[in-house]
Amino acid sequence: MKLSPDPITLQKQKAALKAVEHVEDGFIVGLGSGSTAAFAVEAIGERIRIEGIHVMGIPSSYQAFELAVQHGIPVTTLEEHPVIDVTIDGADQLTPELTLIKGGGAALAREKIVASASKVNIIIADAAKKAPYLGCNNQFVPVEVIPFALSPVKRRLAEMGGKVTAREAKGKLGPIITDNSNAIIDVVFGEIKNPAELAVKIKMIPGVAETGLFVGLTDIAYLGTAEGVEKFTAKRA
Ligand code: 5RP
């Protein structure tokens, strides 16, 4: 991998390279989505090419699928491999306890399915993603919603105290459509005191497919910093 002169991109690359050390010959690997996870996919492809390791990837999005093909990673499915050895994915915000907000790239539902099917789940990010609590700096929580339920779900989320915005598509008029043909509502709650409780409350609203709150799903996080890579660990729920 050609290391970037841009300091933030370099932090993402350093975190990705560290995480990819966990990939072993014969592994089934969950492939995350987003710009940081893309570096992990590239690095896995390099290990296949250079070291000759045999791994198969389970992509968490169409983006991850395309990158896997581009970097020579054979892809498989959860039907064929329902248990994943290790998943490497990014995050929009994470706390030192490894609770996360994900879904900035609208891939949250498949990312959560892949994470929960994984024996080891590793998050990689640049240092700016670390926060003392979720919702810090008005970070929004993405919520994936069946389009038929968009208006009632928006109302319910607003009643829960959230500032709601239906995410617009880019290069297409109207709402963004996920890989599961759903819509995304981005919700700002301010400080999220109990992410697990909030995740359950949101998930209980009819029409909600998934929330971007990831609680008790992460084992390790590698954060690229100006000096190197910081490691965090947590116990899975
Ligand atoms: C996509 C995600 C991404 O992992 C998250 O948005 C981080 O992306 P990036 O590494 O580009 O900052 O959850 O749904």
Residues whose N, C-alpha, C, O or C-beta is under 5 A from the ligand:
A	BS01	5RP	S33 G34 S35 T36 A37 D89 G90 A91 D92 K102 G103 G104 G105 A106 A107 L108
